[in-house]
Amino acid sequence: MKPSDLESLIQRKLAELPAPKAPGTLLPRIMAEVRLARRSPWRERARTGGVRQRPAVRLVAWTALILLGGLLVDWTSGGRVGSAWGDFVATAEDAAINGAAMAREAQILWRVFLEPVAAYLILWVSGMWVFLALLLEALKSVLWEGSVRQ
């Protein structure tokens, strides 16, 4: 029998099969879940619609809200909260200065210790990945397929 004949025979036999039917208990179970979901309070229902916010977006939004709230409180209180707000700004400024110093130190460490060997390290790691890929392909060929291709 030719492969094309076998394929057409399989296609005919599959076309003759009846369509699969759902079990009789499926619809009552679904309707019971829908009724249960309707009876539960809105805050306990699963959220299925809407845009999912990313945590970073929430963090930026809350930070902006807190900063704008602080500016509004400072402006409406006539400067009575100004010292607290000034302390906050000074702390943020110190954190930015310290962050810049850390970035400079990291840049110095990179240039002195890592940059001279980075190319060799990248080549070595790339070679290891290629070796590992070839080894896994050989193991797959031997263990899962049961024979070595020639």
C-alpha positions, 0 to 999 in steps of 0.5 A: 500500500502506498503512503498516499493510499494509506493517507486517503484511507485514514482521512475517509475513516476519520470523516466517518466517525461521529462528532464527539459529544459532551457528557450530560453532566457538563451543562448542569455543572457549568450552570451551578458555577455561574449561579454561585458566581452571581451570588458571591459579592463583587469583591470575591469574583474573579477579575476577567476583564480590563487591563492588567497593570504591571507592578512597575506601573503601579510603583511609578503611579504611587510614587507620583501620587505621593510626591504630588500629595506632598507638594500639595500639602506643602503648598496649601499649608503655607510652608509649615510642612516645608521642613519635612518636605525639605528633609525628604528632598535632601535625602533623595538628593543624597541617595542620587549622589551616592548612586552616582558614586557607586556607578563611577566605582562600578565603571572603574572596576569594570575597566580595570578588572573585567574589560581586559578579559571580557572578550575571552570570557564571552568566547569561553562561555559561548563555546561551552554553550555550543558544546553543551548543545551538541552533547545534549543532541547526542544524548537525545539521539542515543537515549530517546531514539535508541540508535546512533544516526550515521 
